[in-house]
Amino acid sequence: MPRRLASILLPLFGVCLASCVTYTQIPTHEPTPGDEVRVRLTQDEAERLRDRTGRRVERLEGRVQPGAPIADSLRMMVTWGAAWAGTPMEGRRDLVTLPRSSVIEMERKEISRSRTAALGVALAAAVVVLFRSVGSDGDGQSGGLPPDGPPPPVDL
């Protein structure tokens, strides 16, 4: 039973790691406020952000912020993770303004319907297999009575 369950759960775990999102490349002038994007930065911008974070940053993920339409810059709310901030529990959020000339590539984060459907089917199959394996270990009856045994005595 544990080997069979492990052989089912390991691929399921792999599917979960693949996540239900996908990234689609878009032009740097296309994002709208509220979009979640991932950007790849130029070497100069990565060096500039090193002063701010203490670590070289080549990619940023965040949400495009609303504001005055400035054609030559991009405002993003990013979360600096624990490795960036230097303490294990800190997840500091910052508003970062990037010149569009420092963005090499931009990708929009989107929900992948096919990955989500595959994950749903895999989870449903795992639940069915788990319930069947639990039910097949016993005698198929609930209540703990042996098959074809006499009923227990009743005290009145």
N, CA, C and O atoms as a GROMACS GRO file, in nm:
protein
  624
    1MET      N    1   0.081  -0.120   0.000
    1MET     CA    2   0.000   0.000   0.000
    1MET      C    3   0.086   0.126   0.000
    1MET      O    4   0.060   0.214  -0.083
    2PRO      N    5   0.187   0.142   0.088
    2PRO     CA    6   0.266   0.264   0.087
    2PRO      C    7   0.342   0.285  -0.043
    2PRO      O    8   0.356   0.398  -0.089
    3ARG      N    9   0.391   0.177  -0.104
    3ARG     CA   10   0.463   0.192  -0.231
    3ARG      C   11   0.370   0.239  -0.342
    3ARG      O   12   0.405   0.326  -0.422
    4ARG      N   13   0.251   0.182  -0.346
    4ARG     CA   14   0.155   0.221  -0.448
    4ARG      C   15   0.112   0.365  -0.429
    4ARG      O   16   0.101   0.440  -0.526
    5LEU      N   17   0.089   0.404  -0.305
    5LEU     CA   18   0.050   0.541  -0.276
    5LEU      C   19   0.162   0.637  -0.310
    5LEU      O   20   0.137   0.745  -0.364
    6ALA      N   21   0.286   0.600  -0.280
    6ALA     CA   22   0.400   0.684  -0.313
    6ALA      C   23   0.416   0.698  -0.464
    6ALA      O   24   0.451   0.806  -0.513
    7SER      N   25   0.391   0.589  -0.538
    7SER     CA   26   0.404   0.596  -0.684
    7SER      C   27   0.297   0.686  -0.746
    7SER      O   28   0.314   0.734  -0.858
    8ILE      N   29   0.189   0.709  -0.674
    8ILE     CA   30   0.085   0.800  -0.723
    8ILE      C   31   0.112   0.942  -0.678
    8ILE      O   32   0.095   1.036  -0.755
    9LEU      N   33   0.155   0.958  -0.553
    9LEU     CA   34   0.173   1.091  -0.499
    9LEU      C   35   0.295   1.163  -0.553
    9LEU      O   36   0.294   1.286  -0.563
   10LEU      N   37   0.401   1.091  -0.588
   10LEU     CA   38   0.520   1.157  -0.641
   10LEU      C   39   0.493   1.229  -0.774
   10LEU      O   40   0.530   1.345  -0.787
   11PRO      N   41   0.430   1.163  -0.872
   11PRO     CA   42   0.397   1.238  -0.994
   11PRO      C   43   0.298   1.352  -0.966
   11PRO      O   44   0.307   1.458  -1.028
   12LEU      N   45   0.206   1.330  -0.874
   12LEU     CA   46   0.112   1.435  -0.838
   12LEU      C   47   0.184   1.555  -0.780
   12LEU      O   48   0.151   1.670  -0.809
   13PHE      N   49   0.284   1.528  -0.697
   13PHE     CA   50   0.364   1.636  -0.640
   13PHE      C   51   0.437   1.711  -0.751
   13PHE      O   52   0.449   1.833  -0.746
   14GLY      N   53   0.486   1.640  -0.851
   14GLY     CA   54   0.551   1.704  -0.965
   14GLY      C   55   0.457   1.795  -1.042
   14GLY      O   56   0.496   1.903  -1.085
   15VAL      N   57   0.334   1.751  -1.058
   15VAL     CA   58   0.234   1.834  -1.126
   15VAL      C   59   0.207   1.961  -1.045
   15VAL      O   60   0.194   2.070  -1.100
   16CYS      N   61   0.198   1.945  -0.913
   16CYS     CA   62   0.175   2.062  -0.827
   16CYS      C   63   0.290   2.161  -0.837
   16CYS      O   64   0.269   2.282  -0.836
   17LEU      N   65   0.413   2.109  -0.847
   17LEU     CA   66   0.528   2.197  -0.860
   17LEU      C   67   0.524   2.274  -0.991
   17LEU      O   68   0.570   2.388  -0.998
   18ALA      N   69   0.468   2.214  -1.095
   18ALA     CA   70   0.458   2.282  -1.223
   18ALA      C   71   0.362   2.400  -1.214
   18ALA      O   72   0.366   2.490  -1.298
   19SER      N   73   0.277   2.399  -1.114
   19SER     CA   74   0.184   2.508  -1.084
   19SER      C   75   0.075   2.519  -1.189
   19SER      O   76   0.074   2.448  -1.289
   20CYS      N   77  -0.014   2.609  -1.165
   20CYS     CA   78  -0.127   2.630  -1.255
   20CYS      C   79  -0.115   2.761  -1.330
   20CYS      O   80  -0.214   2.811  -1.384
   21VAL      N   81   0.004   2.818  -1.335
   21VAL     CA   82   0.023   2.944  -1.405
   21VAL      C   83   0.121   2.925  -1.520
   21VAL      O   84   0.201   2.831  -1.521
   22THR      N   85   0.113   3.015  -1.614
   22THR     CA   86   0.205   3.017  -1.726
   22THR      C   87   0.243   3.162  -1.751
   22THR      O   88   0.171   3.254  -1.712
   23TYR      N   89   0.354   3.183  -1.815
   23TYR     CA   90   0.400   3.318  -1.848
   23TYR      C   91   0.398   3.334  -1.999
   23TYR      O   92   0.449   3.250  -2.072
   24THR      N   93   0.338   3.445  -2.045
   24THR     CA   94   0.328   3.475  -2.187
   24THR      C   95   0.406   3.603  -2.214
   24THR      O   96   0.383   3.705  -2.150
   25GLN      N   97   0.496   3.596  -2.310
   25GLN     CA   98   0.577   3.714  -2.341
   25GLN      C   99   0.490   3.822  -2.405
   25GLN      O  100   0.408   3.794  -2.492
   26ILE      N  101   0.510   3.947  -2.359
   26ILE     CA  102   0.434   4.061  -2.412
   26ILE      C  103   0.532   4.174  -2.440
   26ILE      O  104   0.642   4.176  -2.384
   27PRO      N  105   0.494   4.269  -2.526
   27PRO     CA  106   0.578   4.388  -2.547
   27PRO      C  107   0.585   4.472  -2.420
   27PRO      O  108   0.492   4.472  -2.340
   28THR      N  109   0.694   4.544  -2.402
   28THR     CA  110   0.714   4.620  -2.279
   28THR      C  111   0.616   4.736  -2.264
   28THR      O  112   0.600   4.787  -2.154
   29HIS      N  113   0.551   4.778  -2.370
   29HIS     CA  114   0.455   4.888  -2.360
   29HIS      C  115   0.312   4.839  -2.337
   29HIS      O  116   0.221   4.921  -2.325
   30GLU      N  117   0.289   4.710  -2.331
   30GLU     CA  118   0.154   4.655  -2.325
   30GLU      C  119   0.094   4.634  -2.186
   30GLU      O  120  -0.029   4.632  -2.176
   31PRO      N  121   0.170   4.619  -2.078
   31PRO     CA  122   0.105   4.584  -1.951
   31PRO      C  123   0.012   4.695  -1.903
   31PRO      O  124   0.037   4.814  -1.924
   32THR      N  125  -0.095   4.653  -1.838
   32THR     CA  126  -0.191   4.747  -1.782
   32THR      C  127  -0.185   4.737  -1.630
   32THR      O  128  -0.142   4.635  -1.577
   33PRO      N  129  -0.228   4.842  -1.559
   33PRO     CA  130  -0.226   4.836  -1.412
   33PRO      C  131  -0.303   4.715  -1.361
   33PRO      O  132  -0.413   4.685  -1.407
   34GLY      N  133  -0.243   4.646  -1.265
   34GLY     CA  134  -0.303   4.526  -1.208
   34GLY      C  135  -0.247   4.397  -1.264
   34GLY      O  136  -0.263   4.291  -1.204
   35ASP      N  137  -0.180   4.403  -1.380
   35ASP     CA  138  -0.119   4.283  -1.438
   35ASP      C  139  -0.004   4.236  -1.351
   35ASP      O  140   0.073   4.316  -1.297
   36GLU      N  141   0.007   4.105  -1.337
   36GLU     CA  142   0.124   4.047  -1.271
   36GLU      C  143   0.222   4.012  -1.381
   36GLU      O  144   0.190   3.938  -1.474
   37VAL      N  145   0.344   4.065  -1.369
   37VAL     CA  146   0.444   4.047  -1.473
   37VAL      C  147   0.577   4.001  -1.414
   37VAL      O  148   0.604   4.016  -1.295
   38ARG      N  149   0.658   3.945  -1.502
   38ARG     CA  150   0.796   3.909  -1.470
   38ARG      C  151   0.882   3.977  -1.575
   38ARG      O  152   0.857   3.963  -1.694
   39VAL      N  153   0.983   4.052  -1.531
   39VAL     CA  154   1.068   4.125  -1.624
   39VAL      C  155   1.213   4.079  -1.609
   39VAL      O  156   1.259   4.045  -1.500
   40ARG      N  157   1.283   4.079  -1.721
   40ARG     CA  158   1.427   4.052  -1.722
   40ARG      C  159   1.496   4.185  -1.745
   40ARG      O  160   1.462   4.259  -1.838
   41LEU      N  161   1.594   4.216  -1.661
   41LEU     CA  162   1.657   4.348  -1.660
   41LEU      C  163   1.792   4.348  -1.731
   41LEU      O  164   1.857   4.245  -1.746
   42THR      N  165   1.832   4.468  -1.774
   42THR     CA  166   1.965   4.485  -1.832
   42THR      C  167   2.071   4.474  -1.723
   42THR      O  168   2.039   4.478  -1.604
   43GLN      N  169   2.195   4.461  -1.763
   43GLN     CA  170   2.305   4.450  -1.668
   43GLN      C  171   2.317   4.576  -1.582
   43GLN      O  172   2.342   4.566  -1.461
   44ASP      N  173   2.300   4.694  -1.643
   44ASP     CA  174   2.310   4.819  -1.568
   44ASP      C  175   2.203   4.829  -1.460
   44ASP      O  176   2.232   4.871  -1.348
   45GLU      N  177   2.081   4.792  -1.494
   45GLU     CA  178   1.972   4.798  -1.395
   45GLU      C  179   1.992   4.694  -1.286
   45GLU      O  180   1.959   4.720  -1.170
   46ALA      N  181   2.044   4.578  -1.321
   46ALA     CA  182   2.072   4.475  -1.221
   46ALA      C  183   2.176   4.526  -1.122
   46ALA      O  184   2.165   4.500  -1.002
   47GLU      N  185   2.276   4.598  -1.170
   47GLU     CA  186   2.377   4.656  -1.081
   47GLU      C  187   2.318   4.765  -0.993
   47GLU      O  188   2.352   4.776  -0.875
   48ARG      N  189   2.229   4.847  -1.048
   48ARG     CA  190   2.165   4.953  -0.970
   48ARG      C  191   2.080   4.894  -0.857
   48ARG      O  192   2.079   4.947  -0.746
   49LEU      N  193   2.009   4.786  -0.886
   49LEU     CA  194   1.927   4.723  -0.783
   49LEU      C  195   2.011   4.649  -0.679
   49LEU      O  196   1.963   4.620  -0.569
   50ARG      N  197   2.136   4.619  -0.713
   50ARG     CA  198   2.224   4.555  -0.615
   50ARG      C  199   2.244   4.647  -0.495
   50ARG      O  200   2.250   4.601  -0.381
   51ASP      N  201   2.254   4.775  -0.520
   51ASP     CA  202   2.269   4.871  -0.409
   51ASP      C  203   2.147   4.871  -0.319
   51ASP      O  204   2.159   4.890  -0.198
   52ARG      N  205   2.031   4.851  -0.375
   52ARG     CA  206   1.905   4.855  -0.299
   52ARG      C  207   1.881   4.726  -0.221
   52ARG      O  208   1.827   4.730  -0.110
   53THR      N  209   1.919   4.613  -0.279
   53THR     CA  210   1.886   4.484  -0.218
   53THR      C  211   2.004   4.412  -0.155
   53THR      O  212   1.986   4.324  -0.072
   54GLY      N  213   2.124   4.450  -0.193
   54GLY     CA  214   2.241   4.379  -0.144
   54GLY      C  215   2.272   4.254  -0.224
   54GLY      O  216   2.361   4.177  -0.188
   55ARG      N  217   2.199   4.233  -0.331
   55ARG     CA  218   2.215   4.113  -0.413
   55ARG      C  219   2.182   4.148  -0.558
   55ARG      O  220   2.095   4.232  -0.584
   56ARG      N  221   2.250   4.086  -0.648
   56ARG     CA  222   2.226   4.114  -0.790
   56ARG      C  223   2.087   4.062  -0.829
   56ARG      O  224   2.052   3.948  -0.801
   57VAL      N  225   2.010   4.146  -0.894
   57VAL     CA  226   1.873   4.113  -0.934
   57VAL      C  227   1.866   4.119  -1.086
   57VAL      O  228   1.881   4.226  -1.145
   58GLU      N  229   1.843   4.005  -1.149
   58GLU     CA  230   1.832   4.002  -1.295
   58GLU      C  231   1.687   3.990  -1.342
   58GLU      O  232   1.655   4.027  -1.455
   59ARG      N  233   1.600   3.939  -1.254
   59ARG     CA  234   1.457   3.926  -1.286
   59ARG      C  235   1.376   3.977  -1.168
   59ARG      O  236   1.415   3.961  -1.053
   60LEU      N  237   1.264   4.039  -1.200
   60LEU     CA  238   1.171   4.085  -1.097
   60LEU      C  239   1.032   4.035  -1.132
   60LEU      O  240   0.994   4.030  -1.249
   61GLU      N  241   0.957   3.999  -1.028
   61GLU     CA  242   0.817   3.964  -1.045
   61GLU      C  243   0.737   4.057  -0.957
   61GLU      O  244   0.772   4.082  -0.842
   62GLY      N  245   0.627   4.109  -1.012
   62GLY     CA  246   0.544   4.198  -0.933
   62GLY      C  247   0.418   4.238  -1.007
   62GLY      O  248   0.390   4.190  -1.117
   63ARG      N  249   0.342   4.327  -0.943
   63ARG     CA  250   0.216   4.374  -0.999
   63ARG      C  251   0.235   4.517  -1.049
   63ARG      O  252   0.287   4.603  -0.978
   64VAL      N  253   0.193   4.542  -1.174
   64VAL     CA  254   0.202   4.674  -1.232
   64VAL      C  255   0.108   4.767  -1.157
   64VAL      O  256  -0.010   4.735  -1.137
   65GLN      N  257   0.160   4.881  -1.115
   65GLN     CA  258   0.084   4.974  -1.032
   65GLN      C  259   0.018   5.083  -1.116
   65GLN      O  260   0.072   5.126  -1.217
   66PRO      N  261  -0.101   5.125  -1.073
   66PRO     CA  262  -0.165   5.237  -1.142
   66PRO      C  263  -0.094   5.367  -1.106
   66PRO      O  264  -0.022   5.374  -1.006
   67GLY      N  265  -0.114   5.465  -1.186
   67GLY     CA  266  -0.053   5.595  -1.159
   67GLY      C  267  -0.056   5.678  -1.284
   67GLY      O  268  -0.118   5.642  -1.384
   68ALA      N  269   0.012   5.788  -1.277
   68ALA     CA  270   0.019   5.877  -1.393
   68ALA      C  271   0.083   5.801  -1.508
   68ALA      O  272   0.186   5.736  -1.491
   69PRO      N  273   0.022   5.809  -1.625
   69PRO     CA  274   0.079   5.736  -1.739
   69PRO      C  275   0.213   5.797  -1.780
   69PRO      O  276   0.220   5.905  -1.839
   70ILE      N  277   0.319   5.725  -1.748
   70ILE     CA  278   0.452   5.769  -1.785
   70ILE      C  279   0.503   5.670  -1.888
   70ILE      O  280   0.522   5.552  -1.858
   71ALA      N  281   0.524   5.718  -2.008
   71ALA     CA  282   0.557   5.628  -2.118
   71ALA      C  283   0.694   5.565  -2.106
   71ALA      O  284   0.717   5.457  -2.161
   72ASP      N  285   0.785   5.629  -2.037
   72ASP     CA  286   0.922   5.578  -2.035
   72ASP      C  287   0.958   5.501  -1.908
   72ASP      O  288   1.075   5.469  -1.888
   73SER      N  289   0.859   5.472  -1.822
   73SER     CA  290   0.891   5.396  -1.700
   73SER      C  291   0.779   5.296  -1.668
   73SER      O  292   0.668   5.305  -1.720
   74LEU      N  293   0.812   5.204  -1.581
   74LEU     CA  294   0.720   5.099  -1.539
   74LEU      C  295   0.724   5.094  -1.387
   74LEU      O  296   0.832   5.079  -1.329
   75ARG      N  297   0.609   5.107  -1.322
   75ARG     CA  298   0.601   5.100  -1.176
   75ARG      C  299   0.546   4.965  -1.136
   75ARG      O  300   0.440   4.924  -1.183
   76MET      N  301   0.620   4.896  -1.047
   76MET     CA  302   0.580   4.763  -1.003
   76MET      C  303   0.590   4.754  -0.851
   76MET      O  304   0.680   4.810  -0.790
   77MET      N  305   0.495   4.682  -0.791
   77MET     CA  306   0.504   4.648  -0.649
   77MET      C  307   0.565   4.508  -0.642
   77MET      O  308   0.507   4.412  -0.691
   78VAL      N  309   0.683   4.499  -0.581
   78VAL     CA  310   0.754   4.372  -0.571
   78VAL      C  311   0.770   4.335  -0.425
   78VAL      O  312   0.767   4.422  -0.338
   79THR      N  313   0.786   4.207  -0.398
   79THR     CA  314   0.813   4.157  -0.264
   79THR      C  315   0.953   4.101  -0.262
   79THR      O  316   0.985   4.008  -0.337
   80TRP      N  317   1.036   4.157  -0.178
   80TRP     CA  318   1.172   4.105  -0.163
   80TRP      C  319   1.164   3.989  -0.067
   80TRP      O  320   1.121   4.005   0.047
   81GLY      N  321   1.204   3.873  -0.112
   81GLY     CA  322   1.195   3.753  -0.029
   81GLY      C  323   1.298   3.751   0.081
   81GLY      O  324   1.378   3.844   0.096
   82ALA      N  325   1.295   3.645   0.159
   82ALA     CA  326   1.383   3.632   0.276
   82ALA      C  327   1.530   3.637   0.236
   82ALA      O  328   1.612   3.695   0.308
   83ALA      N  329   1.566   3.576   0.123
   83ALA     CA  330   1.706   3.575   0.082
   83ALA      C  331   1.753   3.715   0.046
   83ALA      O  332   1.872   3.745   0.056
   84TRP      N  333   1.662   3.799   0.005
   84TRP     CA  334   1.698   3.934  -0.037
   84TRP      C  335   1.712   4.026   0.084
   84TRP      O  336   1.802   4.110   0.090
   85ALA      N  337   1.623   4.010   0.178
   85ALA     CA  338   1.620   4.102   0.291
   85ALA      C  339   1.721   4.066   0.398
   85ALA      O  340   1.760   4.152   0.477
   86GLY      N  341   1.763   3.942   0.405
   86GLY     CA  342   1.864   3.903   0.501
   86GLY      C  343   1.812   3.843   0.630
   86GLY      O  344   1.891   3.801   0.714
   87THR      N  345   1.680   3.838   0.648
   87THR     CA  346   1.624   3.774   0.767
   87THR      C  347   1.523   3.670   0.722
   87THR      O  348   1.460   3.687   0.618
   88PRO      N  349   1.508   3.562   0.799
   88PRO     CA  350   1.424   3.452   0.752
   88PRO      C  351   1.276   3.484   0.741
   88PRO      O  352   1.208   3.424   0.657
   89MET      N  353   1.222   3.574   0.820
   89MET     CA  354   1.077   3.596   0.819
   89MET      C  355   1.034   3.723   0.746
   89MET      O  356   0.915   3.749   0.733
   90GLU      N  357   1.128   3.802   0.699
   90GLU     CA  358   1.090   3.930   0.639
   90GLU      C  359   1.052   3.912   0.493
   90GLU      O  360   1.122   3.843   0.419
   91GLY      N  361   0.945   3.973   0.452
   91GLY     CA  362   0.902   3.976   0.314
   91GLY      C  363   0.862   4.118   0.281
   91GLY      O  364   0.743   4.149   0.269
   92ARG      N  365   0.957   4.203   0.267
   92ARG     CA  366   0.935   4.345   0.248
   92ARG      C  367   0.879   4.374   0.109
   92ARG      O  368   0.928   4.320   0.009
   93ARG      N  369   0.778   4.460   0.102
   93ARG     CA  370   0.720   4.501  -0.026
   93ARG      C  371   0.768   4.642  -0.058
   93ARG      O  372   0.771   4.730   0.028
   94ASP      N  373   0.805   4.661  -0.184
   94ASP     CA  374   0.854   4.791  -0.229
   94ASP      C  375   0.792   4.826  -0.363
   94ASP      O  376   0.758   4.740  -0.444
   95LEU      N  377   0.779   4.956  -0.383
   95LEU     CA  378   0.739   5.008  -0.513
   95LEU      C  379   0.867   5.038  -0.590
   95LEU      O  380   0.949   5.118  -0.546
   96VAL      N  381   0.884   4.973  -0.705
   96VAL     CA  382   1.003   4.990  -0.786
   96VAL      C  383   0.963   5.055  -0.917
   96VAL      O  384   0.868   5.011  -0.983
   97THR      N  385   1.035   5.161  -0.953
   97THR     CA  386   1.012   5.226  -1.082
   97THR      C  387   1.132   5.195  -1.171
   97THR      O  388   1.246   5.226  -1.138
   98LEU      N  389   1.103   5.133  -1.284
   98LEU     CA  390   1.208   5.092  -1.378
   98LEU      C  391   1.195   5.171  -1.507
   98LEU      O  392   1.085   5.187  -1.558
   99PRO      N  393   1.305   5.221  -1.559
   99PRO     CA  394   1.299   5.279  -1.694
   99PRO      C  395   1.270   5.168  -1.795
   99PRO      O  396   1.326   5.059  -1.785
  100ARG      N  397   1.183   5.194  -1.889
  100ARG     CA  398   1.148   5.089  -1.987
  100ARG      C  399   1.269   5.046  -2.068
  100ARG      O  400   1.273   4.934  -2.119
  101SER      N  401   1.368   5.132  -2.081
  101SER     CA  402   1.489   5.095  -2.154
  101SER      C  403   1.571   4.991  -2.079
  101SER      O  404   1.657   4.926  -2.138
  102SER      N  405   1.545   4.973  -1.949
  102SER     CA  406   1.619   4.874  -1.871
  102SER      C  407   1.550   4.738  -1.868
  102SER      O  408   1.602   4.643  -1.810
  103VAL      N  409   1.433   4.727  -1.931
  103VAL     CA  410   1.358   4.602  -1.937
  103VAL      C  411   1.387   4.534  -2.070
  103VAL      O  412   1.350   4.585  -2.176
  104ILE      N  413   1.453   4.419  -2.064
  104ILE     CA  414   1.486   4.344  -2.187
  104ILE      C  415   1.366   4.264  -2.234
  104ILE      O  416   1.336   4.260  -2.353
  105GLU      N  417   1.297   4.201  -2.139
  105GLU     CA  418   1.188   4.110  -2.173
  105GLU      C  419   1.081   4.119  -2.064
  105GLU      O  420   1.113   4.135  -1.946
  106MET      N  421   0.955   4.109  -2.106
  106MET     CA  422   0.845   4.114  -2.010
  106MET      C  423   0.747   4.001  -2.040
  106MET      O  424   0.713   3.975  -2.156
  107GLU      N  425   0.704   3.934  -1.932
  107GLU     CA  426   0.608   3.824  -1.945
  107GLU      C  427   0.492   3.847  -1.850
  107GLU      O  428   0.512   3.887  -1.736
  108ARG      N  429   0.370   3.820  -1.897
  108ARG     CA  430   0.250   3.833  -1.815
  108ARG      C  431   0.217   3.699  -1.753
  108ARG      O  432   0.219   3.596  -1.821
  109LYS      N  433   0.185   3.699  -1.625
  109LYS     CA  434   0.148   3.578  -1.553
  109LYS      C  435   0.000   3.553  -1.575
  109LYS      O  436  -0.083   3.641  -1.552
  110GLU      N  437  -0.034   3.432  -1.620
  110GLU     CA  438  -0.173   3.397  -1.650
  110GLU      C  439  -0.204   3.259  -1.595
  110GLU      O  440  -0.115   3.174  -1.582
  111ILE      N  441  -0.330   3.237  -1.562
  111ILE     CA  442  -0.374   3.104  -1.519
  111ILE      C  443  -0.379   3.013  -1.641
  111ILE      O  444  -0.438   3.048  -1.743
  112SER      N  445  -0.318   2.897  -1.628
  112SER     CA  446  -0.319   2.798  -1.736
  112SER      C  447  -0.436   2.703  -1.713
  112SER      O  448  -0.436   2.626  -1.617
  113ARG      N  449  -0.535   2.709  -1.800
  113ARG     CA  450  -0.652   2.622  -1.784
  113ARG      C  451  -0.616   2.476  -1.801
  113ARG      O  452  -0.669   2.390  -1.731
  114SER      N  453  -0.526   2.446  -1.894
  114SER     CA  454  -0.490   2.306  -1.917
  114SER      C  455  -0.415   2.248  -1.797
  114SER      O  456  -0.441   2.134  -1.757
  115ARG      N  457  -0.323   2.325  -1.738
  115ARG     CA  458  -0.250   2.276  -1.620
  115ARG      C  459  -0.344   2.262  -1.501
  115ARG      O  460  -0.334   2.167  -1.423
  116THR      N  461  -0.435   2.356  -1.486
  116THR     CA  462  -0.531   2.350  -1.376
  116THR      C  463  -0.621   2.228  -1.391
  116THR      O  464  -0.648   2.158  -1.294
  117ALA      N  465  -0.668   2.202  -1.514
  117ALA     CA  466  -0.753   2.084  -1.538
  117ALA      C  467  -0.674   1.956  -1.512
  117ALA      O  468  -0.727   1.862  -1.451
  118ALA      N  469  -0.550   1.950  -1.557
  118ALA     CA  470  -0.468   1.830  -1.533
  118ALA      C  471  -0.446   1.809  -1.384
  118ALA      O  472  -0.450   1.695  -1.336
  119LEU      N  473  -0.424   1.916  -1.311
  119LEU     CA  474  -0.405   1.904  -1.167
  119LEU      C  475  -0.533   1.856  -1.099
  119LEU      O  476  -0.527   1.773  -1.009
  120GLY      N  477  -0.647   1.907  -1.142
  120GLY     CA  478  -0.775   1.864  -1.086
  120GLY      C  479  -0.802   1.716  -1.111
  120GLY      O  480  -0.847   1.646  -1.021
  121VAL      N  481  -0.774   1.669  -1.232
  121VAL     CA  482  -0.793   1.528  -1.265
  121VAL      C  483  -0.697   1.441  -1.183
  121VAL      O  484  -0.735   1.335  -1.134
  122ALA      N  485  -0.574   1.487  -1.170
  122ALA     CA  486  -0.475   1.409  -1.093
  122ALA      C  487  -0.514   1.402  -0.946
  122ALA      O  488  -0.501   1.296  -0.884
  123LEU      N  489  -0.561   1.511  -0.890
  123LEU     CA  490  -0.604   1.509  -0.751
  123LEU      C  491  -0.725   1.419  -0.731
  123LEU      O  492  -0.732   1.344  -0.633
  124ALA      N  493  -0.821   1.425  -0.823
  124ALA     CA  494  -0.939   1.339  -0.812
  124ALA      C  495  -0.900   1.191  -0.822
  124ALA      O  496  -0.951   1.108  -0.748
  125ALA      N  497  -0.808   1.159  -0.913
  125ALA     CA  498  -0.763   1.020  -0.927
  125ALA      C  499  -0.691   0.974  -0.801
  125ALA      O  500  -0.708   0.860  -0.757
  126ALA      N  501  -0.611   1.062  -0.742
  126ALA     CA  502  -0.540   1.025  -0.619
  126ALA      C  503  -0.637   1.000  -0.505
  126ALA      O  504  -0.617   0.907  -0.426
  127VAL      N  505  -0.742   1.079  -0.496
  127VAL     CA  506  -0.841   1.060  -0.390
  127VAL      C  507  -0.914   0.927  -0.410
  127VAL      O  508  -0.936   0.854  -0.313
  128VAL      N  509  -0.951   0.896  -0.533
  128VAL     CA  510  -1.020   0.770  -0.561
  128VAL      C  511  -0.930   0.651  -0.527
  128VAL      O  512  -0.976   0.556  -0.463
  129VAL      N  513  -0.805   0.655  -0.568
  129VAL     CA  514  -0.712   0.546  -0.539
  129VAL      C  515  -0.690   0.534  -0.389
  129VAL      O  516  -0.683   0.423  -0.337
  130LEU      N  517  -0.680   0.644  -0.321
  130LEU     CA  518  -0.660   0.641  -0.176
  130LEU      C  519  -0.779   0.578  -0.105
  130LEU      O  520  -0.761   0.494  -0.017
  131PHE      N  521  -0.900   0.618  -0.142
  131PHE     CA  522  -1.018   0.559  -0.080
  131PHE      C  523  -1.033   0.411  -0.113
  131PHE      O  524  -1.072   0.332  -0.027
  132ARG      N  525  -1.002   0.373  -0.234
  132ARG     CA  526  -1.010   0.230  -0.270
  132ARG      C  527  -0.907   0.148  -0.195
  132ARG      O  528  -0.935   0.036  -0.153
  133SER      N  529  -0.788   0.203  -0.177
  133SER     CA  530  -0.685   0.126  -0.107
  133SER      C  531  -0.717   0.115   0.041
  133SER      O  532  -0.684   0.013   0.102
  134VAL      N  533  -0.779   0.214   0.100
  134VAL     CA  534  -0.818   0.207   0.240
  134VAL      C  535  -0.929   0.104   0.256
  134VAL      O  536  -0.928   0.027   0.352
  135GLY      N  537  -1.024   0.102   0.166
  135GLY     CA  538  -1.136   0.008   0.175
  135GLY      C  539  -1.096  -0.135   0.148
  135GLY      O  540  -1.160  -0.226   0.199
  136SER      N  541  -0.992  -0.159   0.069
  136SER     CA  542  -0.954  -0.295   0.033
  136SER      C  543  -0.871  -0.364   0.140
  136SER      O  544  -0.852  -0.485   0.135
  137ASP      N  545  -0.820  -0.289   0.238
  137ASP     CA  546  -0.739  -0.350   0.344
  137ASP      C  547  -0.825  -0.424   0.445
  137ASP      O  548  -0.776  -0.517   0.509
  138GLY      N  549  -0.949  -0.387   0.462
  138GLY     CA  550  -1.037  -0.452   0.561
  138GLY      C  551  -1.121  -0.559   0.497
  138GLY      O  552  -1.090  -0.610   0.389
  139ASP      N  553  -1.230  -0.593   0.568
  139ASP     CA  554  -1.319  -0.696   0.516
  139ASP      C  555  -1.436  -0.638   0.437
  139ASP      O  556  -1.526  -0.711   0.395
  140GLY      N  557  -1.436  -0.506   0.416
  140GLY     CA  558  -1.540  -0.444   0.337
  140GLY      C  559  -1.663  -0.406   0.416
  140GLY      O  560  -1.757  -0.351   0.359
  141GLN      N  561  -1.665  -0.433   0.546
  141GLN     CA  562  -1.780  -0.398   0.628
  141GLN      C  563  -1.741  -0.290   0.727
  141GLN      O  564  -1.627  -0.284   0.773
  142SER      N  565  -1.835  -0.208   0.758
  142SER     CA  566  -1.810  -0.110   0.862
  142SER      C  567  -1.866  -0.162   0.992
  142SER      O  568  -1.956  -0.247   0.991
  143GLY      N  569  -1.816  -0.114   1.104
  143GLY     CA  570  -1.868  -0.157   1.232
  143GLY      C  571  -1.785  -0.263   1.298
  143GLY      O  572  -1.804  -0.289   1.417
  144GLY      N  573  -1.695  -0.324   1.230
  144GLY     CA  574  -1.603  -0.419   1.289
  144GLY      C  575  -1.660  -0.558   1.314
  144GLY      O  576  -1.597  -0.636   1.385
  145LEU      N  577  -1.776  -0.592   1.261
  145LEU     CA  578  -1.831  -0.726   1.280
  145LEU      C  579  -1.763  -0.822   1.184
  145LEU      O  580  -1.736  -0.786   1.069
  146PRO      N  581  -1.736  -0.942   1.228
  146PRO     CA  582  -1.681  -1.040   1.135
  146PRO      C  583  -1.788  -1.080   1.035
  146PRO      O  584  -1.907  -1.074   1.067
  147PRO      N  585  -1.750  -1.120   0.915
  147PRO     CA  586  -1.850  -1.159   0.817
  147PRO      C  587  -1.928  -1.282   0.865
  147PRO      O  588  -1.870  -1.376   0.918
  148ASP      N  589  -2.059  -1.279   0.847
  148ASP     CA  590  -2.150  -1.389   0.882
  148ASP      C  591  -2.142  -1.428   1.030
  148ASP      O  592  -2.170  -1.544   1.063
  149GLY      N  593  -2.107  -1.340   1.116
  149GLY     CA  594  -2.100  -1.370   1.258
  149GLY      C  595  -2.232  -1.336   1.326
  149GLY      O  596  -2.312  -1.259   1.273
  150PRO      N  597  -2.254  -1.392   1.444
  150PRO     CA  598  -2.378  -1.362   1.516
  150PRO      C  599  -2.374  -1.219   1.568
  150PRO      O  600  -2.266  -1.165   1.592
  151PRO      N  601  -2.488  -1.157   1.586
  151PRO     CA  602  -2.490  -1.022   1.641
  151PRO      C  603  -2.446  -1.022   1.786
  151PRO      O  604  -2.462  -1.123   1.854
  152PRO      N  605  -2.394  -0.913   1.836
  152PRO     CA  606  -2.351  -0.909   1.975
  152PRO      C  607  -2.472  -0.911   2.068
  152PRO      O  608  -2.581  -0.868   2.030
  153PRO      N  609  -2.452  -0.962   2.192
  153PRO     CA  610  -2.564  -0.966   2.287
  153PRO      C  611  -2.604  -0.825   2.328
  153PRO      O  612  -2.522  -0.733   2.329
  154VAL      N  613  -2.733  -0.811   2.361
  154VAL     CA  614  -2.785  -0.682   2.402
  154VAL      C  615  -2.830  -0.691   2.547
  154VAL      O  616  -2.908  -0.780   2.581
  155ASP      N  617  -2.784  -0.602   2.632
  155ASP     CA  618  -2.826  -0.599   2.773
  155ASP      C  619  -2.949  -0.512   2.784
  155ASP      O  620  -2.952  -0.400   2.732
  156LEU      N  621  -3.052  -0.564   2.852
  156LEU     CA  622  -3.175  -0.487   2.873
  156LEU      C  623  -3.192  -0.447   3.014
  156LEU      O  624  -3.290  -0.382   3.049
   0.00000   0.00000   0.00000
